[in-house]
Amino acid sequence: VTDAAVTGVDDAATLRRGFTLYPRGVMAVAAVVDGVSTGLAVSAFVSVSLDPPLMLICVDKASSTWPTLSRAGSIGVSVIAEDQAWLGRQLASRRVDRFAGADFEERPAGALLLAGSVARFETTVETVHDGGDHLMVLLRVVDMAGDPDTAPLLWHDSTFMSVAPLNAG
Ligand SMILES: Cc1cc2nc3c(=O)[nH]c(=O)nc-3n(C[C@H](O)[C@H](O)[C@H](O)COP(=O)(O)O)c2cc1C
């Protein structure tokens, strides 16, 4: 492929951009571990299986948060709403309190579920698989709540966007 703006797999930054040309939602992956709210923003998400109920997230092996988060009794995965874009950015920041100003509900086993999000999944870690420089974390869904009328945040071309129905109006 030559007549494209972004080409090649040799340069990591270029490939990262290419991967973000697949539009996705943004998840708040979070739990309380040893009394501390812990989490990160994740866009690498796939629904995998209905029976058993499984979903997949991919986490950078360089993540400083995952080794702690993986010890949680349960992990919340919330689909961030359009009006929560600020939180999507904050949950990836290294400099600020990632949970400042955010409204999470803590489940008994530790999962943090984001109030006002599009969908909230309470999960436990099923298995962890090698995925190159990332870990492929298979999560078992133990509970779910969703609000289809809430507008989701979209991550496309490394930019936050909003979703609009085709032929709207
Ligand atoms: C929109 C968005 C999507 C992200 N998706 C992922 C992802 O799928 N996997 C991942 O490991 N990190 C992802 N990140 C980066 C993490 O949120 C976080 O910044 C990174 O893990 C470094 O912080 P840590 O060392 O605390 O883990 C994403 C960040 C943003 C802003």
The ligand as an SDF file (V2000), in Angstrom:
LIG
                    3D

 31 33  0  0  0  0  0  0  0  0999 V2000
   -7.5990    6.6170   24.9420 C   0  0  0  0  0  0  0  0  0  0  0  0
   -6.5250    5.7770   25.5840 C   0  0  0  0  0  0  0  0  0  0  0  0
   -6.4880    4.4230   25.3740 C   0  0  0  0  0  0  0  0  0  0  0  0
   -5.5230    3.6130   25.9720 C   0  0  0  0  0  0  0  0  0  0  0  0
   -5.5400    2.2790   25.7450 N   0  0  0  0  0  0  0  0  0  0  0  0
   -4.6250    1.4900   26.3660 C   0  0  0  0  0  0  0  0  0  0  0  0
   -4.6720    0.0790   26.1870 C   0  0  0  0  0  0  0  0  0  0  0  0
   -5.5240   -0.4590   25.4780 O   0  0  0  0  0  0  0  0  0  0  0  0
   -3.7400   -0.6740   26.8400 N   0  0  0  0  0  0  0  0  0  0  0  0
   -2.7780   -0.1140   27.6430 C   0  0  0  0  0  0  0  0  0  0  0  0
   -1.9650   -0.8440   28.2090 O   0  0  0  0  0  0  0  0  0  0  0  0
   -2.7200    1.2320   27.8280 N   0  0  0  0  0  0  0  0  0  0  0  0
   -3.6210    2.0370   27.2180 C   0  0  0  0  0  0  0  0  0  0  0  0
   -3.5760    3.3930   27.4100 N   0  0  0  0  0  0  0  0  0  0  0  0
   -2.5390    3.9390   28.2960 C   0  0  0  0  0  0  0  0  0  0  0  0
   -2.8780    3.7310   29.7700 C   0  0  0  0  0  0  0  0  0  0  0  0
   -4.1160    4.3530   30.0840 O   0  0  0  0  0  0  0  0  0  0  0  0
   -1.8010    4.3140   30.6980 C   0  0  0  0  0  0  0  0  0  0  0  0
   -1.4800    5.6110   30.3570 O   0  0  0  0  0  0  0  0  0  0  0  0
   -0.5600    3.4910   30.6120 C   0  0  0  0  0  0  0  0  0  0  0  0
   -0.8690    2.2150   31.0430 O   0  0  0  0  0  0  0  0  0  0  0  0
    0.6010    4.0520   31.4660 C   0  0  0  0  0  0  0  0  0  0  0  0
    0.2310    4.1690   32.7990 O   0  0  0  0  0  0  0  0  0  0  0  0
    0.5750    3.0340   33.8690 P   0  0  0  0  0  0  0  0  0  0  0  0
    2.0690    2.8860   33.9420 O   0  0  0  0  0  0  0  0  0  0  0  0
   -0.0120    3.5410   35.1370 O   0  0  0  0  0  0  0  0  0  0  0  0
   -0.0820    1.7750   33.4230 O   0  0  0  0  0  0  0  0  0  0  0  0
   -4.5360    4.2030   26.8060 C   0  0  0  0  0  0  0  0  0  0  0  0
   -4.5700    5.5870   27.0130 C   0  0  0  0  0  0  0  0  0  0  0  0
   -5.5450    6.3730   26.4230 C   0  0  0  0  0  0  0  0  0  0  0  0
   -5.5680    7.8560   26.6620 C   0  0  0  0  0  0  0  0  0  0  0  0
  1  2  1  0
  2  3  1  0
  2 30  2  0
  3  4  2  0
  4  5  1  0
  4 28  1  0
  5  6  2  0
  6  7  1  0
  6 13  1  0
  7  8  2  0
  7  9  1  0
  9 10  1  0
 10 11  2  0
 10 12  1  0
 12 13  2  0
 13 14  1  0
 14 15  1  0
 14 28  1  0
 15 16  1  0
 16 17  1  0
 16 18  1  0
 18 19  1  0
 18 20  1  0
 20 21  1  0
 20 22  1  0
 22 23  1  0
 23 24  1  0
 24 25  2  0
 24 26  1  0
 24 27  1  0
 28 29  2  0
 29 30  1  0
 30 31  1  0
M  END
$$$$
